[in-house]
Amino acid sequence: MLTDEQIKGKVLNKLTRMNKFEHSHTSIDNLPKGFSKDVRGRVKYMVKELKKEGILLSKPTNYGEEVSINVSMKERVVYYIKKFLEVE
């Protein structure tokens, strides 16, 4: 079972691999993909937490919300990704 920090790390790892920094966004609906169905609700909650922490930047569009990584929060992003990678 993944911890909250590991879920945040997996989300950030995914966005990093997709190169979604600052002005490159992806739909918030794509983030739970790749997680098991029983964890997806927690993933959505962790995405909200990452936005509150200022790690994810939100961009509202007419077709839904999009997010990207705030590069000024690099240390925190690396911290969460390391927490996720420790499990694998």
Secondary structure, 3 states (H helix, E strand, C coil): CCCHHHHHHHHHHHHHHCCCECCCCEEHHHCCCCCCCCCHHHHHHHHHHHHHCCCEEEEEECCEEEEEECHHHHHHHHHHHHHHHHHC
